[in-house]
Amino acid sequence: MRMYDIIVNKRDGKALSQEEIRFWIDGYTKGEIPDYQTAALLMAICLQGMTSQETAWLTMAMAASGETADLSSIPGVKVDKHSTGGVGDKTTLVVGPIAAACGVPVAKMSGRGLGHTGGTVDKLEAIPGFRTVLEPQEFLEIVKQEGIALIGQTGNLAPADKKIYALRDVTGTVESIPLIAASIMSKKLAAGADAIVLDVKTGSGAFMKTMEDAIALAREMVAIGVHSGRETVALITDMDLPLGNAIGNSLEVREAIETLQGKGPQDFTQLCLVLAANMLFVAQRGTMEQCMEQASQALYSGTALTKFKAMVQAQGGRPEPELLALSPCKKTVCAQRQGYITKMETRQCGIASVVLGAGRAKKEDPVDYGAGILLHVKPGDRVEAGQPLATLYAAGEHLLKQGAQLLEEAIEIGGQPQPPMPLIYARITKDGVERLG
């Protein structure tokens, strides 16, 4: 079997066999198949797609490419949560502590930034001293003791996905339903959780631009999870607007802490509570109404904040917000006219944050944890000429100039306010699609 023939088969629209997929994943994981051939196959998959059977085989091969975490020593139903990626999406930092405060263990493996979207690991590493790499036994002990631990994807859990994930980021092959489904679910299966909650984004700042694509991805992932014996639920949520007000690693951690203090932006707080309630639901902690009440109590009583601080300290970090340094150069973007914010092109906001240094253009690029954007307005808000729209942070003035230009192009001001968009559109389970918005 030759990798060349596998690439040609997919280029020509043929379905790959289980043996071909295993050959590719095994060979690439071992370093026997080079980046350029895998990049060619990823592009062919992006253009030609995969059948549900191919996607399932790819997921299983990626999950089996390394070790599988054994969480059986942790009592209770272990629930994992994953977002398909968005701009300003720091929900894990709030949702995980809420679930843990309600007695649901969270042993979560997260990823880095991908394309214009941020990554949880990058946010966690903005916290001084925080260790995202732990030995397996220490990881388990922290979950047993504190109820939650958040780490980066290790080299021996789904290593095929780790390599492919980095390559997709820089080869224009991120927006593919089979590749996204296989990437997410291979990590979830390898990470060993009993149940999974998925946050599938849709809109201009998401990888799934349309509702139909988001639902298709959600159905694919729920089917993989259920087939593997994991209770799996997916929410379709809006990403036509940045989530919350902060975009960039240190800024987003600060906003997560404010939210855990009960002072977060309304949209971000609402989504965190709904995601946490679904985690409690799949852990069989009650009806959705009861789970929503438990999540709200954990947030507003301060017990979730206590869990967050305990986790950060257990993983070597300092949880004080004032220690989250921001980049030294700062620029304010102001409104050029009066009116209403009618649009905020979310993907361009994400790209602006990458240009400022908060993300990666190439997989080997360093991240400036203090770079990013703090929004002062959102669509629907009325502004006056000269009013600040956002504050930008970067390591150099030239980066601020580029980022500011992109952000100014992303924000539109009109004469009439636009009606608000729903935050949550649908909920997908093994029983089907429930429309919510």
C-alpha positions as a Markdown table, in Angstrom:
| # | Residue | x | y | z |
|---|---|---|---|---|
| 1 | Met | 0.0 | 0.0 | 0.0 |
| 2 | Arg | 1.3 | 3.5 | -0.9 |
| 3 | Met | 0.3 | 6.8 | 0.5 |
| 4 | Tyr | 0.4 | 8.2 | -3.1 |
| 5 | Asp | -2.4 | 5.9 | -4.1 |
| 6 | Ile | -4.5 | 6.9 | -1.0 |
| 7 | Ile | -4.1 | 10.6 | -1.9 |
| 8 | Val | -5.2 | 9.9 | -5.5 |
| 9 | Asn | -8.2 | 7.8 | -4.5 |
| 10 | Lys | -9.5 | 10.6 | -2.2 |
| 11 | Arg | -8.6 | 13.3 | -4.8 |
| 12 | Asp | -10.8 | 11.4 | -7.3 |
| 13 | Gly | -13.7 | 11.2 | -4.8 |
| 14 | Lys | -13.4 | 7.6 | -3.8 |
| 15 | Ala | -14.2 | 6.3 | -0.3 |
| 16 | Leu | -11.2 | 5.1 | 1.6 |
| 17 | Ser | -11.1 | 1.7 | 3.1 |
| 18 | Gln | -10.5 | 1.1 | 6.8 |
| 19 | Glu | -7.1 | -0.4 | 5.9 |
| 20 | Glu | -6.1 | 2.7 | 3.9 |
| 21 | Ile | -7.1 | 5.0 | 6.8 |
| 22 | Arg | -5.2 | 2.9 | 9.3 |
| 23 | Phe | -2.2 | 2.8 | 7.1 |
| 24 | Trp | -2.2 | 6.6 | 6.8 |
| 25 | Ile | -2.8 | 7.3 | 10.5 |
| 26 | Asp | -0.3 | 4.7 | 11.7 |
| 27 | Gly | 2.4 | 5.8 | 9.2 |
| 28 | Tyr | 2.0 | 9.5 | 10.0 |
| 29 | Thr | 2.0 | 8.9 | 13.7 |
| 30 | Lys | 5.3 | 7.0 | 13.5 |
| 31 | Gly | 6.9 | 9.6 | 11.2 |
| 32 | Glu | 7.0 | 7.3 | 8.2 |
| 33 | Ile | 4.6 | 9.5 | 6.1 |
| 34 | Pro | 5.8 | 13.1 | 5.7 |
| 35 | Asp | 3.8 | 16.3 | 6.4 |
| 36 | Tyr | 3.4 | 17.2 | 2.7 |
| 37 | Gln | 1.7 | 13.9 | 1.8 |
| 38 | Thr | -0.7 | 14.2 | 4.8 |
| 39 | Ala | -1.3 | 17.8 | 3.9 |
| 40 | Ala | -2.3 | 16.7 | 0.4 |
| 41 | Leu | -4.7 | 14.1 | 1.7 |
| 42 | Leu | -6.2 | 16.6 | 4.2 |
| 43 | Met | -6.9 | 19.0 | 1.3 |
| 44 | Ala | -8.4 | 16.1 | -0.7 |
| 45 | Ile | -10.7 | 15.2 | 2.2 |
| 46 | Cys | -11.6 | 18.9 | 2.6 |
| 47 | Leu | -12.7 | 19.1 | -1.0 |
| 48 | Gln | -14.2 | 15.6 | -1.5 |
| 49 | Gly | -15.6 | 14.9 | 2.0 |
| 50 | Met | -15.9 | 11.5 | 3.7 |
| 51 | Thr | -18.7 | 9.1 | 4.3 |
| 52 | Ser | -20.0 | 8.5 | 7.9 |
| 53 | Gln | -18.3 | 5.2 | 7.8 |
| 54 | Glu | -15.0 | 6.7 | 6.7 |
| 55 | Thr | -15.3 | 9.4 | 9.5 |
| 56 | Ala | -16.0 | 6.7 | 12.1 |
| 57 | Trp | -13.0 | 4.7 | 10.9 |
| 58 | Leu | -10.8 | 7.8 | 11.0 |
| 59 | Thr | -12.0 | 8.7 | 14.5 |
| 60 | Met | -11.3 | 5.2 | 15.8 |
| 61 | Ala | -7.8 | 5.1 | 14.2 |
| 62 | Met | -6.9 | 8.4 | 15.7 |
| 63 | Ala | -8.2 | 7.5 | 19.1 |
| 64 | Ala | -6.2 | 4.2 | 18.9 |
| 65 | Ser | -3.0 | 5.9 | 17.8 |
| 66 | Gly | -1.8 | 6.2 | 21.4 |
| 67 | Glu | -2.8 | 5.4 | 24.9 |
| 68 | Thr | -6.3 | 5.7 | 26.3 |
| 69 | Ala | -6.8 | 7.5 | 29.6 |
| 70 | Asp | -8.3 | 5.3 | 32.4 |
| 71 | Leu | -10.5 | 7.5 | 34.6 |
| 72 | Ser | -12.1 | 4.5 | 36.4 |
| 73 | Ser | -10.3 | 5.4 | 39.7 |
| 74 | Ile | -12.2 | 8.7 | 39.9 |
| 75 | Pro | -15.6 | 8.2 | 41.5 |
| 76 | Gly | -18.8 | 9.5 | 39.7 |
| 77 | Val | -19.8 | 10.1 | 36.1 |
| 78 | Lys | -16.9 | 11.9 | 34.4 |
| 79 | Val | -18.2 | 14.5 | 31.9 |
| 80 | Asp | -16.1 | 16.2 | 29.2 |
| 81 | Lys | -17.1 | 19.4 | 27.3 |
| 82 | His | -15.7 | 20.6 | 24.0 |
| 83 | Ser | -16.3 | 23.6 | 21.8 |
| 84 | Thr | -15.7 | 23.6 | 18.0 |
| 85 | Gly | -13.9 | 26.9 | 18.4 |
| 86 | Gly | -14.9 | 30.5 | 18.5 |
| 87 | Val | -13.7 | 34.1 | 19.1 |
| 88 | Gly | -13.7 | 35.0 | 22.8 |
| 89 | Asp | -14.7 | 31.5 | 23.7 |
| 90 | Lys | -13.3 | 30.9 | 27.2 |
| 91 | Thr | -16.2 | 28.8 | 28.4 |
| 92 | Thr | -14.1 | 25.9 | 29.7 |
| 93 | Leu | -12.6 | 28.1 | 32.4 |
| 94 | Val | -16.1 | 28.8 | 33.8 |
| 95 | Val | -18.1 | 25.7 | 32.9 |
| 96 | Gly | -15.6 | 23.2 | 34.3 |
| 97 | Pro | -15.5 | 24.8 | 37.8 |
| 98 | Ile | -19.3 | 25.1 | 37.8 |
| 99 | Ala | -19.7 | 21.4 | 37.1 |
| 100 | Ala | -17.0 | 20.4 | 39.6 |
| 101 | Ala | -18.6 | 22.6 | 42.3 |
| 102 | Cys | -21.8 | 20.6 | 41.7 |
| 103 | Gly | -20.0 | 17.3 | 42.2 |
| 104 | Val | -19.4 | 16.2 | 38.6 |
| 105 | Pro | -15.7 | 15.4 | 38.1 |
| 106 | Val | -14.0 | 17.2 | 35.1 |
| 107 | Ala | -10.8 | 15.6 | 33.8 |
| 108 | Lys | -10.4 | 17.6 | 30.6 |
| 109 | Met | -7.8 | 17.6 | 27.9 |
| 110 | Ser | -7.9 | 20.8 | 25.8 |
| 111 | Gly | -6.2 | 22.1 | 22.6 |
| 112 | Arg | -4.4 | 25.2 | 21.4 |
| 113 | Gly | -5.6 | 28.0 | 19.1 |
| 114 | Leu | -6.6 | 26.9 | 15.6 |
| 115 | Gly | -6.9 | 29.5 | 12.8 |
| 116 | His | -8.6 | 32.6 | 14.0 |
| 117 | Thr | -10.0 | 30.9 | 17.1 |
| 118 | Gly | -8.3 | 30.8 | 20.5 |
| 119 | Gly | -7.4 | 27.6 | 22.4 |
| 120 | Thr | -8.0 | 26.8 | 26.1 |
| 121 | Val | -4.4 | 25.6 | 26.6 |
| 122 | Asp | -3.0 | 29.0 | 25.4 |
| 123 | Lys | -5.4 | 30.7 | 27.9 |
| 124 | Leu | -4.3 | 28.5 | 30.8 |
| 125 | Glu | -0.6 | 29.1 | 30.0 |
| 126 | Ala | -1.2 | 32.8 | 30.4 |
| 127 | Ile | -1.7 | 32.2 | 34.1 |
| 128 | Pro | 1.7 | 32.5 | 35.8 |
| 129 | Gly | 3.1 | 29.1 | 36.8 |
| 130 | Phe | 0.1 | 27.1 | 35.5 |
| 131 | Arg | 1.2 | 23.6 | 34.3 |
| 132 | Thr | -0.8 | 22.2 | 31.4 |
| 133 | Val | 1.4 | 19.1 | 31.2 |
| 134 | Leu | 1.0 | 16.7 | 34.1 |
| 135 | Glu | 2.0 | 13.1 | 34.7 |
| 136 | Pro | -1.1 | 10.9 | 34.5 |
| 137 | Gln | -1.1 | 10.0 | 38.2 |
| 138 | Glu | -0.9 | 13.6 | 39.2 |
| 139 | Phe | -3.7 | 14.5 | 36.8 |
| 140 | Leu | -5.9 | 11.9 | 38.4 |
| 141 | Glu | -5.0 | 12.9 | 41.9 |
| 142 | Ile | -5.9 | 16.5 | 41.3 |
| 143 | Val | -9.3 | 15.5 | 39.8 |
| 144 | Lys | -9.9 | 13.3 | 42.9 |
| 145 | Gln | -8.9 | 16.0 | 45.3 |
| 146 | Glu | -10.3 | 19.2 | 43.6 |
| 147 | Gly | -12.9 | 17.8 | 41.2 |
| 148 | Ile | -11.3 | 19.3 | 38.2 |
| 149 | Ala | -8.0 | 19.4 | 36.2 |
| 150 | Leu | -7.4 | 20.9 | 32.8 |
| 151 | Ile | -4.4 | 19.9 | 30.8 |
| 152 | Gly | -3.1 | 20.0 | 27.2 |
| 153 | Gln | -3.3 | 17.2 | 24.8 |
| 154 | Thr | -0.5 | 14.8 | 25.8 |
| 155 | Gly | 1.9 | 13.2 | 23.3 |
| 156 | Asn | 0.6 | 9.7 | 23.9 |
| 157 | Leu | -3.2 | 10.4 | 24.0 |
| 158 | Ala | -4.4 | 10.6 | 20.3 |
| 159 | Pro | -1.0 | 11.6 | 19.1 |
| 160 | Ala | -2.2 | 11.4 | 15.5 |
| 161 | Asp | -4.7 | 14.1 | 16.1 |
| 162 | Lys | -2.1 | 16.3 | 17.8 |
| 163 | Lys | 0.1 | 16.2 | 14.6 |
| 164 | Ile | -2.9 | 16.6 | 12.2 |
| 165 | Tyr | -4.4 | 19.4 | 14.3 |
| 166 | Ala | -1.2 | 21.5 | 14.0 |
| 167 | Leu | -1.0 | 20.8 | 10.2 |
| 168 | Arg | -4.6 | 21.7 | 9.5 |
| 169 | Asp | -4.1 | 25.0 | 11.2 |
| 170 | Val | -1.6 | 26.2 | 8.6 |
| 171 | Thr | -2.8 | 24.4 | 5.4 |
| 172 | Gly | -6.3 | 25.8 | 5.0 |
| 173 | Thr | -7.9 | 22.5 | 5.9 |
| 174 | Val | -9.7 | 23.4 | 9.1 |
| 175 | Glu | -13.3 | 23.8 | 7.8 |
| 176 | Ser | -14.1 | 20.1 | 7.1 |
| 177 | Ile | -16.9 | 18.3 | 8.9 |
| 178 | Pro | -15.3 | 14.9 | 8.8 |
| 179 | Leu | -11.9 | 16.2 | 10.0 |
| 180 | Ile | -13.4 | 18.4 | 12.8 |
| 181 | Ala | -15.7 | 15.5 | 13.9 |
| 182 | Ala | -12.8 | 13.0 | 13.9 |
| 183 | Ser | -10.4 | 15.4 | 15.7 |
| 184 | Ile | -12.8 | 16.3 | 18.5 |
| 185 | Met | -14.2 | 12.8 | 19.1 |
| 186 | Ser | -10.9 | 11.0 | 18.9 |
| 187 | Lys | -9.7 | 13.2 | 21.8 |
| 188 | Lys | -12.9 | 12.7 | 23.7 |
| 189 | Leu | -12.8 | 8.9 | 23.3 |
| 190 | Ala | -9.1 | 8.7 | 24.2 |
| 191 | Ala | -9.6 | 11.0 | 27.2 |
| 192 | Gly | -11.9 | 8.5 | 28.8 |
| 193 | Ala | -14.9 | 10.5 | 30.0 |
| 194 | Asp | -18.2 | 8.7 | 30.5 |
| 195 | Ala | -20.3 | 11.5 | 28.9 |
| 196 | Ile | -19.7 | 14.4 | 26.5 |
| 197 | Val | -21.3 | 17.8 | 26.0 |
| 198 | Leu | -20.4 | 19.5 | 22.7 |
| 199 | Asp | -20.7 | 23.2 | 21.9 |
| 200 | Val | -21.0 | 23.5 | 18.1 |
| 201 | Lys | -20.5 | 27.1 | 16.9 |
| 202 | Thr | -22.2 | 28.5 | 13.8 |
| 203 | Gly | -21.8 | 31.9 | 12.2 |
| 204 | Ser | -19.2 | 34.2 | 10.7 |
| 205 | Gly | -16.6 | 33.5 | 13.5 |
| 206 | Ala | -17.2 | 29.7 | 13.5 |
| 207 | Phe | -15.8 | 27.0 | 11.3 |
| 208 | Met | -19.4 | 26.0 | 10.5 |
| 209 | Lys | -20.8 | 29.1 | 8.8 |
| 210 | Thr | -24.3 | 27.8 | 8.3 |
| 211 | Met | -26.9 | 26.2 | 10.6 |
| 212 | Glu | -27.1 | 23.2 | 8.3 |
| 213 | Asp | -23.4 | 22.5 | 8.5 |
| 214 | Ala | -23.4 | 22.9 | 12.3 |
| 215 | Ile | -26.3 | 20.5 | 12.7 |
| 216 | Ala | -24.6 | 18.0 | 10.3 |
| 217 | Leu | -21.4 | 18.2 | 12.4 |
| 218 | Ala | -23.3 | 17.8 | 15.7 |
| 219 | Arg | -25.2 | 14.8 | 14.4 |
| 220 | Glu | -21.9 | 13.2 | 13.2 |
| 221 | Met | -20.3 | 13.7 | 16.6 |
| 222 | Val | -23.3 | 12.6 | 18.7 |
| 223 | Ala | -23.5 | 9.5 | 16.6 |
| 224 | Ile | -19.8 | 8.7 | 17.1 |
| 225 | Gly | -20.2 | 9.3 | 20.9 |
| 226 | Val | -23.4 | 7.1 | 21.2 |
| 227 | His | -21.8 | 4.4 | 19.1 |
| 228 | Ser | -18.9 | 4.4 | 21.5 |
| 229 | Gly | -21.1 | 4.1 | 24.6 |
| 230 | Arg | -20.8 | 7.7 | 25.7 |
| 231 | Glu | -23.9 | 9.8 | 26.5 |
| 232 | Thr | -23.5 | 12.7 | 24.1 |
| 233 | Val | -25.3 | 16.0 | 23.7 |
| 234 | Ala | -24.6 | 18.9 | 21.4 |
| 235 | Leu | -25.7 | 22.5 | 21.5 |
| 236 | Ile | -25.7 | 24.7 | 18.4 |
| 237 | Thr | -24.6 | 28.2 | 19.6 |
| 238 | Asp | -24.1 | 31.5 | 17.9 |
| 239 | Met | -20.7 | 32.8 | 16.7 |
| 240 | Asp | -21.9 | 35.7 | 14.6 |
| 241 | Leu | -20.6 | 37.8 | 17.5 |
| 242 | Pro | -17.5 | 37.4 | 19.7 |
| 243 | Leu | -18.5 | 35.7 | 22.9 |
| 244 | Gly | -18.2 | 38.1 | 25.8 |
| 245 | Asn | -16.0 | 41.2 | 25.5 |
| 246 | Ala | -12.4 | 39.8 | 25.7 |
| 247 | Ile | -10.4 | 38.3 | 22.8 |
| 248 | Gly | -6.9 | 37.2 | 23.7 |
| 249 | Asn | -5.4 | 34.9 | 26.3 |
| 250 | Ser | -4.8 | 37.0 | 29.5 |
| 251 | Leu | -7.8 | 39.2 | 28.7 |
| 252 | Glu | -10.0 | 36.1 | 28.4 |
| 253 | Val | -8.8 | 34.6 | 31.7 |
| 254 | Arg | -9.5 | 37.9 | 33.4 |
| 255 | Glu | -13.0 | 37.9 | 32.0 |
| 256 | Ala | -13.5 | 34.2 | 33.1 |
| 257 | Ile | -12.6 | 35.2 | 36.7 |
| 258 | Glu | -14.9 | 38.1 | 36.6 |
| 259 | Thr | -17.7 | 35.8 | 35.4 |
| 260 | Leu | -16.9 | 33.4 | 38.3 |
| 261 | Gln | -17.3 | 36.4 | 40.6 |
| 262 | Gly | -20.8 | 36.9 | 39.1 |
| 263 | Lys | -19.8 | 40.0 | 37.1 |
| 264 | Gly | -19.3 | 38.6 | 33.6 |
| 265 | Pro | -20.9 | 39.7 | 30.3 |
| 266 | Gln | -24.5 | 38.5 | 30.0 |
| 267 | Asp | -24.1 | 36.5 | 26.8 |
| 268 | Phe | -21.0 | 34.7 | 28.1 |
| 269 | Thr | -22.6 | 34.0 | 31.5 |
| 270 | Gln | -25.8 | 32.6 | 30.0 |
| 271 | Leu | -24.0 | 30.2 | 27.7 |
| 272 | Cys | -21.7 | 29.0 | 30.5 |
| 273 | Leu | -24.8 | 28.2 | 32.7 |
| 274 | Val | -26.5 | 26.3 | 29.9 |
| 275 | Leu | -23.4 | 24.3 | 29.0 |
| 276 | Ala | -22.8 | 23.5 | 32.7 |
| 277 | Ala | -26.5 | 22.5 | 33.2 |
| 278 | Asn | -26.1 | 20.0 | 30.2 |
| 279 | Met | -23.0 | 18.6 | 31.8 |
| 280 | Leu | -25.0 | 18.0 | 35.0 |
| 281 | Phe | -27.9 | 16.5 | 33.0 |
| 282 | Val | -25.7 | 13.9 | 31.2 |
| 283 | Ala | -24.2 | 13.1 | 34.6 |
| 284 | Gln | -27.8 | 12.3 | 35.7 |
| 285 | Arg | -28.0 | 15.0 | 38.4 |
| 286 | Gly | -31.7 | 15.8 | 37.7 |
| 287 | Thr | -34.0 | 17.3 | 35.1 |
| 288 | Met | -32.7 | 20.2 | 32.9 |
| 289 | Glu | -34.5 | 22.7 | 35.1 |
| 290 | Gln | -33.0 | 21.2 | 38.3 |
| 291 | Cys | -29.5 | 21.2 | 36.6 |
| 292 | Met | -29.9 | 24.8 | 35.6 |
| 293 | Glu | -30.7 | 25.8 | 39.1 |
| 294 | Gln | -27.7 | 23.8 | 40.5 |
| 295 | Ala | -25.4 | 25.5 | 38.0 |
| 296 | Ser | -26.7 | 29.0 | 38.8 |
| 297 | Gln | -26.3 | 28.3 | 42.6 |
| 298 | Ala | -22.7 | 27.2 | 42.1 |
| 299 | Leu | -21.8 | 30.3 | 40.1 |
| 300 | Tyr | -23.5 | 33.0 | 42.2 |
| 301 | Ser | -22.6 | 31.4 | 45.6 |
| 302 | Gly | -18.9 | 31.6 | 44.8 |
| 303 | Thr | -18.3 | 27.8 | 45.0 |
| 304 | Ala | -17.3 | 27.6 | 41.3 |
| 305 | Leu | -14.8 | 30.4 | 41.8 |
| 306 | Thr | -13.4 | 28.5 | 44.8 |
| 307 | Lys | -13.0 | 25.4 | 42.6 |
| 308 | Phe | -11.2 | 27.4 | 39.9 |
| 309 | Lys | -8.7 | 28.8 | 42.4 |
| 310 | Ala | -8.1 | 25.4 | 43.9 |
| 311 | Met | -7.5 | 23.9 | 40.4 |
| 312 | Val | -5.1 | 26.7 | 39.4 |
| 313 | Gln | -3.1 | 26.4 | 42.6 |
| 314 | Ala | -3.0 | 22.5 | 42.4 |
| 315 | Gln | -1.5 | 22.9 | 38.9 |
| 316 | Gly | 1.1 | 25.4 | 40.0 |
| 317 | Gly | -0.5 | 28.6 | 39.0 |
| 318 | Arg | -1.4 | 31.9 | 40.6 |
| 319 | Pro | -5.1 | 32.7 | 40.3 |
| 320 | Glu | -4.9 | 36.5 | 41.0 |
| 321 | Pro | -6.2 | 38.5 | 38.0 |
| 322 | Glu | -3.7 | 41.3 | 38.5 |
| 323 | Leu | -0.9 | 38.8 | 37.7 |
| 324 | Leu | -2.2 | 38.3 | 34.2 |
| 325 | Ala | 0.0 | 40.8 | 32.4 |
| 326 | Leu | -1.1 | 42.7 | 29.3 |
| 327 | Ser | 1.2 | 43.6 | 26.4 |
| 328 | Pro | 2.9 | 47.0 | 26.8 |
| 329 | Cys | 1.5 | 48.8 | 23.7 |
| 330 | Lys | -2.1 | 49.9 | 23.8 |
| 331 | Lys | -4.4 | 51.6 | 21.3 |
| 332 | Thr | -8.1 | 52.7 | 21.5 |
| 333 | Val | -10.3 | 52.3 | 18.4 |
| 334 | Cys | -13.1 | 54.9 | 18.3 |
| 335 | Ala | -16.3 | 55.4 | 16.4 |
| 336 | Gln | -16.0 | 57.6 | 13.3 |
| 337 | Arg | -19.7 | 58.5 | 13.4 |
| 338 | Gln | -22.8 | 58.3 | 15.7 |
| 339 | Gly | -25.3 | 55.5 | 15.3 |
| 340 | Tyr | -25.8 | 51.9 | 16.3 |
| 341 | Ile | -23.4 | 49.0 | 16.1 |
| 342 | Thr | -25.1 | 46.9 | 13.4 |
| 343 | Lys | -22.4 | 44.3 | 12.7 |
| 344 | Met | -19.2 | 42.9 | 14.1 |
| 345 | Glu | -17.6 | 40.5 | 11.7 |
| 346 | Thr | -16.4 | 37.9 | 14.2 |
| 347 | Arg | -13.9 | 36.1 | 12.0 |
| 348 | Gln | -12.1 | 39.4 | 11.3 |
| 349 | Cys | -12.1 | 40.2 | 15.0 |
| 350 | Gly | -10.3 | 36.9 | 15.5 |
| 351 | Ile | -7.9 | 37.6 | 12.7 |
| 352 | Ala | -7.1 | 41.0 | 14.2 |
| 353 | Ser | -6.3 | 39.3 | 17.6 |
| 354 | Val | -3.9 | 36.9 | 15.7 |
| 355 | Val | -2.2 | 39.9 | 14.0 |
| 356 | Leu | -1.8 | 41.5 | 17.4 |
| 357 | Gly | 0.1 | 38.4 | 18.6 |
| 358 | Ala | -2.6 | 36.5 | 20.5 |
| 359 | Gly | -2.6 | 33.6 | 18.0 |
| 360 | Arg | -0.5 | 31.8 | 15.4 |
| 361 | Ala | -0.1 | 32.3 | 11.7 |
| 362 | Lys | 2.3 | 29.3 | 11.5 |
| 363 | Lys | 2.3 | 26.3 | 13.8 |
| 364 | Glu | 5.7 | 27.1 | 15.3 |
| 365 | Asp | 4.8 | 30.8 | 16.0 |
| 366 | Pro | 5.0 | 31.9 | 19.7 |
| 367 | Val | 1.9 | 33.4 | 21.3 |
| 368 | Asp | 1.9 | 36.8 | 23.1 |
| 369 | Tyr | -0.4 | 36.0 | 26.1 |
| 370 | Gly | -0.9 | 39.7 | 26.8 |
| 371 | Ala | -2.0 | 40.6 | 23.3 |
| 372 | Gly | -5.6 | 41.0 | 22.3 |
| 373 | Ile | -8.8 | 43.1 | 22.1 |
| 374 | Leu | -11.2 | 44.3 | 24.8 |
| 375 | Leu | -14.5 | 45.3 | 23.3 |
| 376 | His | -16.4 | 48.2 | 24.8 |
| 377 | Val | -19.5 | 47.8 | 22.7 |
| 378 | Lys | -21.5 | 45.0 | 21.0 |
| 379 | Pro | -24.1 | 45.1 | 18.2 |
| 380 | Gly | -27.3 | 46.9 | 19.2 |
| 381 | Asp | -25.4 | 49.5 | 21.3 |
| 382 | Arg | -25.7 | 53.2 | 20.4 |
| 383 | Val | -22.4 | 55.1 | 20.0 |
| 384 | Glu | -21.4 | 58.7 | 19.6 |
| 385 | Ala | -18.6 | 59.9 | 17.3 |
| 386 | Gly | -15.3 | 59.5 | 19.1 |
| 387 | Gln | -16.6 | 57.0 | 21.6 |
| 388 | Pro | -14.2 | 54.1 | 22.3 |
| 389 | Leu | -15.2 | 50.9 | 20.6 |
| 390 | Ala | -12.3 | 48.7 | 21.7 |
| 391 | Thr | -8.9 | 48.7 | 23.3 |
| 392 | Leu | -6.1 | 46.8 | 21.6 |
| 393 | Tyr | -2.9 | 45.4 | 23.2 |
| 394 | Ala | 0.2 | 44.2 | 21.4 |
| 395 | Ala | 4.0 | 44.1 | 21.8 |
| 396 | Gly | 4.7 | 46.7 | 19.1 |
| 397 | Glu | 3.1 | 49.8 | 17.6 |
| 398 | His | 3.3 | 48.3 | 14.1 |
| 399 | Leu | 1.1 | 45.3 | 15.3 |
| 400 | Leu | -1.4 | 47.7 | 16.8 |
| 401 | Lys | -1.7 | 49.6 | 13.5 |
| 402 | Gln | -2.4 | 46.4 | 11.5 |
| 403 | Gly | -4.8 | 45.1 | 14.2 |
| 404 | Ala | -6.7 | 48.4 | 14.5 |
| 405 | Gln | -7.3 | 48.5 | 10.7 |
| 406 | Leu | -8.7 | 45.0 | 10.7 |
| 407 | Leu | -11.0 | 45.7 | 13.7 |
| 408 | Glu | -12.2 | 49.0 | 12.2 |
| 409 | Glu | -13.2 | 47.2 | 9.0 |
| 410 | Ala | -15.0 | 44.5 | 11.1 |
| 411 | Ile | -17.3 | 46.9 | 12.9 |
| 412 | Glu | -20.2 | 48.6 | 11.1 |
| 413 | Ile | -22.2 | 51.6 | 12.4 |
| 414 | Gly | -25.7 | 52.2 | 11.0 |
| 415 | Gly | -28.8 | 54.4 | 11.6 |
| 416 | Gln | -31.0 | 51.7 | 13.1 |
| 417 | Pro | -30.3 | 48.9 | 15.6 |
| 418 | Gln | -30.6 | 45.3 | 14.5 |
| 419 | Pro | -32.7 | 42.8 | 16.3 |
| 420 | Pro | -30.7 | 40.6 | 18.7 |
| 421 | Met | -29.7 | 37.1 | 17.5 |
| 422 | Pro | -30.4 | 34.0 | 19.6 |
| 423 | Leu | -27.5 | 32.7 | 21.6 |
| 424 | Ile | -28.5 | 29.0 | 21.4 |
| 425 | Tyr | -30.2 | 27.7 | 18.3 |
| 426 | Ala | -30.7 | 23.9 | 18.9 |
| 427 | Arg | -29.9 | 20.9 | 21.1 |
| 428 | Ile | -29.0 | 17.6 | 19.5 |
| 429 | Thr | -29.2 | 14.2 | 21.2 |
| 430 | Lys | -29.4 | 10.6 | 20.0 |
| 431 | Asp | -33.2 | 11.3 | 19.7 |
| 432 | Gly | -32.9 | 14.1 | 17.2 |
| 433 | Val | -32.8 | 17.9 | 16.9 |
| 434 | Glu | -34.6 | 20.2 | 19.3 |
| 435 | Arg | -34.9 | 23.8 | 17.9 |
| 436 | Leu | -34.4 | 26.4 | 20.6 |
| 437 | Gly | -33.9 | 29.7 | 18.8 |
